[in-house]
């Protein structure tokens, strides 16, 4: 395991807390366990929510891709409703050591904006997209985002409360 790489990414993650599109955190007791809080992209039905990802780094990271799952339920063709498994090429076939956890979070956000019904993990969402019923898909995704995602205002309030006083 390249601990220096992980520590570098941890330092970079600390700087990312100032941005509003996602926050990366690592477990202080286990540097191989991370979580990310991703703001739903503005151009998507997820724009009103914050979604938690669980990220586990393998012992040979960054050679091998991390395992990434949605902890927050999300209605999306490429994300399994029950397990949170993500069908994303970068973690399945295209991973390289050049990828970082920050880039991975950006790829997940990109996937949220661009559902692909060709390889669905959620057949209900995939069938809506594949049949051309985008209104049905978008409507259901928005309703379920309201029900399951962390609300932006609530999350930003917690982040500000936890920020050290300057």
C-alpha positions in Angstrom: 0.0 0.0 0.0 1.3 3.4 -0.9 0.5 5.2 2.3 2.2 8.3 1.1 -0.3 8.5 -1.7 -3.2 8.1 0.7 -1.8 10.7 3.0 -1.4 13.1 0.1 -5.0 12.5 -0.9 -6.1 13.0 2.7 -4.3 16.4 2.7 -5.9 17.3 -0.5 -9.3 16.2 0.8 -9.0 18.6 3.8 -8.6 21.5 1.3 -11.7 20.3 -0.6 -13.9 21.0 2.4 -14.2 24.6 1.3 -15.8 23.6 -2.0 -19.6 22.9 -2.1 -19.8 20.1 -4.7 -18.4 17.3 -2.5 -16.6 16.6 0.7 -14.1 13.8 1.1 -13.4 12.4 4.6 -11.3 9.6 5.8 -11.7 7.5 9.0 -9.1 8.7 11.5 -8.9 5.2 12.8 -8.5 3.5 9.4 -7.1 5.5 6.5 -8.3 2.9 4.1 -12.0 3.7 4.8 -13.3 7.0 3.4 -16.6 8.6 2.8 -17.7 11.3 0.4 -20.7 13.5 0.5 -21.6 14.5 -3.0 -24.0 17.4 -3.9 -26.4 16.3 -6.6 -25.5 18.0 -9.9 -27.6 21.1 -10.8 -28.6 19.6 -14.1 -30.1 16.5 -12.6 -33.1 15.4 -10.6 -30.7 15.0 -7.6 -29.9 18.7 -7.3 -31.7 19.2 -4.0 -29.8 16.4 -2.2 -26.5 15.4 -0.7 -25.5 11.7 -1.2 -23.1 9.7 0.9 -20.7 7.3 -0.7 -18.6 4.7 1.1 -15.1 4.2 -0.3 -12.9 1.4 0.7 -9.3 1.4 -0.5 -7.7 -2.0 -1.3 -4.3 -2.9 0.0 -2.6 -2.1 -3.3 -4.3 1.2 -3.9 -3.8 3.1 -6.2 -2.9 0.2 -8.5 -6.3 -1.4 -7.8 -9.5 0.7 -7.9 -11.3 1.5 -4.6 -14.7 -0.1 -3.9 -17.3 2.6 -4.0 -21.0 2.3 -3.1 -23.8 4.8 -2.5 -24.8 4.7 1.2 -27.7 7.0 0.4 -30.5 5.4 -1.6 -30.7 6.9 -5.1 -33.0 6.1 -8.0 -30.7 5.8 -11.0 -30.3 3.2 -13.8 -26.6 2.6 -13.0 -26.9 2.4 -9.2 -28.4 -0.6 -7.4 -31.3 0.5 -5.2 -30.6 -2.0 -2.4 -26.8 -2.3 -2.3 -25.7 1.0 -3.6 -23.3 -0.7 -6.1 -22.3 1.6 -9.0 -21.8 0.6 -12.6 -19.1 3.0 -13.5 -16.4 2.2 -16.0 -13.6 3.9 -14.1 -14.0 1.5 -11.2 -14.9 -1.5 -13.3 -12.4 -1.5 -16.2 -10.7 1.8 -16.8 -9.0 2.4 -13.4 -5.4 3.6 -13.4 -3.2 4.9 -10.7 -3.6 8.4 -12.2 -7.1 8.5 -10.9 -7.6 10.1 -7.5 -10.5 10.0 -5.1 -11.3 13.6 -6.0 -11.5 12.6 -9.7 -13.6 9.5 -8.7 -16.1 11.8 -7.0 -16.3 14.0 -10.1 -16.9 10.9 -12.2 -19.8 9.8 -9.9 -21.3 13.3 -10.2 -21.0 13.0 -14.0 -22.8 9.6 -13.9 -25.6 11.2 -11.9 -26.2 13.7 -14.7 -25.9 11.1 -17.5 -27.9 7.9 -16.8 -27.0 5.0 -19.1 -29.8 2.5 -19.6 -27.6 0.1 -21.5 -26.2 -1.5 -18.4 -28.7 -0.9 -15.7 -28.3 -2.1 -12.1 -31.7 -0.6 -11.3 -34.0 -2.2 -14.0 -37.0 0.1 -13.0 -35.0 3.2 -13.6 -33.3 1.7 -16.7 -36.7 0.7 -18.2 -38.0 4.2 -17.8 -35.0 5.8 -19.5 -34.8 3.1 -22.2 -38.5 3.5 -23.1 -38.1 7.2 -23.4 -40.2 8.1 -20.4 -37.7 10.7 -19.1 -40.5 12.6 -17.4 -41.4 9.5 -15.3 -37.7 8.8 -14.5 -36.9 12.4 -13.5 -40.1 12.8 -11.5 -39.5 9.5 -9.5 -35.8 10.4 -9.0 -36.7 13.8 -7.6 -39.3 12.4 -5.2 -36.9 9.7 -3.9 -34.1 12.3 -3.6 -36.4 14.3 -1.4 -37.2 11.2 0.7 -33.7 9.7 1.1 -31.0 12.3 0.4 -29.6 14.6 3.0 -31.1 18.1 2.3 -28.5 20.7 1.2 -29.4 23.3 3.8 -29.3 20.8 6.6 -25.9 19.5 5.5 -24.3 22.9 5.0 -25.5 23.9 8.4 -23.8 20.9 10.0 -20.6 21.6 8.1 -20.5 25.2 9.3 -21.2 24.1 12.9 -18.2 21.7 12.7 -15.9 24.2 11.2 -13.2 25.5 13.6 -13.6 29.1 14.6 -11.2 31.4 12.8 
